[in-house]
Amino acid sequence: MHGNTPYSGVEQSSADLTATQRRSLRASTAQIAAQTRDYLPDEYVVGSEISSGTNGIQVTVAVRPPVGNPVSAGFTPEFENLSDDDLISDEDREEVARGLAASAALQVKAALGDDVPKTAR
């Protein structure tokens, strides 16, 4: 009777985080956002979010450039074979931060096109 509900067949174990895992995930997400901010000028707005959906926990970090379209990176952290304080590895945090910063800068470049005056000859 309830086979067509969005909740059928969904594994709930990964969606239930312990307090330690939730704190670790928030800290890792905040580190990604901070690293992304370090790569970009102050005009870029960087934010992060942790959400829980039918597919489990989803982490999203987004950048709104001063012009152009916003960019975001969303991923699901691994819960197997990791300690509670290492849900997102240092390499993954660095890769996401660099990729977001580069994508945001590319959005600005694409939005401005050839309208940017050259600063040097």
C-alpha positions as CSV (number, residue, x, y, z in Angstrom):
1,M,0.0,0.0,0.0
2,H,2.8,2.4,0.7
3,G,5.2,1.3,-2.0
4,N,5.0,4.6,-3.8
5,T,6.1,6.8,-0.9
6,P,9.4,8.6,-1.2
7,Y,10.5,7.0,2.1
8,S,10.2,3.4,0.9
9,G,13.5,1.5,0.6
10,V,15.6,4.4,2.0
11,E,18.3,3.4,4.4
12,Q,18.1,5.7,7.4
13,S,21.3,4.7,9.1
14,S,23.5,7.3,7.3
15,A,21.0,10.0,7.9
16,D,21.3,9.6,11.7
17,L,24.4,11.4,12.8
18,T,25.9,11.2,16.3
19,A,26.6,14.6,18.0
20,T,30.3,14.1,17.4
21,Q,29.8,13.4,13.7
22,R,27.5,16.4,13.3
23,R,30.1,18.7,15.0
24,S,32.9,17.2,12.8
25,L,30.8,17.7,9.6
26,R,30.0,21.3,10.6
27,A,33.7,22.0,11.3
28,S,34.8,20.4,8.0
29,T,32.2,22.3,6.0
30,A,33.2,25.6,7.7
31,Q,36.8,24.8,6.8
32,I,35.9,24.4,3.2
33,A,34.1,27.7,3.2
34,A,37.0,29.4,4.9
35,Q,39.5,28.0,2.5
36,T,37.4,29.1,-0.4
37,R,37.1,32.6,1.0
38,D,40.9,32.7,1.3
39,Y,41.3,32.2,-2.4
40,L,38.8,34.9,-3.4
41,P,38.4,38.7,-2.9
42,D,35.9,40.0,-0.4
43,E,33.3,40.7,-3.1
44,Y,32.5,36.9,-3.3
45,V,30.0,35.5,-0.8
46,V,30.6,32.0,0.4
47,G,28.2,29.9,2.4
48,S,27.7,26.3,3.4
49,E,24.8,24.0,4.4
50,I,24.3,20.5,5.8
51,S,21.0,19.0,4.9
52,S,19.3,15.6,5.3
53,G,17.2,14.2,2.5
54,T,16.0,10.9,1.2
55,N,19.5,10.1,0.0
56,G,21.1,10.8,3.4
57,I,23.3,13.6,4.5
58,Q,24.2,16.2,1.8
59,V,26.9,18.9,2.3
60,T,26.7,22.0,0.0
61,V,29.2,24.8,-0.2
62,A,28.2,27.7,-2.6
63,V,29.9,30.9,-3.9
64,R,28.0,33.9,-5.2
65,P,30.4,35.9,-7.4
66,P,29.9,39.7,-7.7
67,V,28.7,39.1,-11.3
68,G,27.7,35.9,-13.0
69,N,26.0,32.8,-11.8
70,P,26.5,31.3,-8.4
71,V,28.5,28.0,-8.2
72,S,28.1,25.2,-5.7
73,A,29.6,21.9,-4.7
74,G,27.4,19.3,-3.2
75,F,28.5,15.9,-1.9
76,T,27.7,13.1,0.5
77,P,30.3,12.4,3.1
78,E,31.5,8.8,3.6
79,F,30.5,7.2,6.9
80,E,32.1,3.8,6.5
81,N,35.8,3.2,7.5
82,L,36.2,6.8,8.8
83,S,36.5,8.0,12.3
84,D,33.9,10.4,13.7
85,D,36.3,13.3,13.5
86,D,37.4,12.7,9.9
87,L,34.2,12.6,7.8
88,I,35.7,14.8,5.0
89,S,39.4,14.3,4.4
90,D,41.9,17.2,4.2
91,E,42.5,16.5,0.5
92,D,38.8,16.6,-0.3
93,R,38.3,19.9,1.6
94,E,41.2,21.4,-0.3
95,E,40.1,20.1,-3.6
96,V,36.5,21.4,-3.2
97,A,37.7,24.8,-2.0
98,R,40.1,25.3,-4.9
99,G,37.5,24.0,-7.4
100,L,34.8,26.4,-6.1
101,A,37.1,29.4,-6.2
102,A,38.2,28.6,-9.7
103,S,34.7,28.1,-10.9
104,A,33.5,31.3,-9.3
105,A,36.4,33.3,-10.9
106,L,35.5,31.7,-14.2
107,Q,31.9,32.8,-13.8
108,V,33.0,36.4,-13.4
109,K,35.3,36.2,-16.4
110,A,32.5,34.7,-18.5
111,A,30.0,37.4,-17.3
112,L,32.3,40.2,-18.1
113,G,33.6,38.8,-21.4
114,D,35.8,41.2,-23.3
115,D,34.6,44.3,-21.4
116,V,37.4,44.3,-18.9
117,P,40.0,47.0,-19.7
118,K,43.6,45.8,-19.8
119,T,45.6,47.0,-16.9
120,A,49.0,46.6,-18.5
121,R,50.6,46.5,-22.0
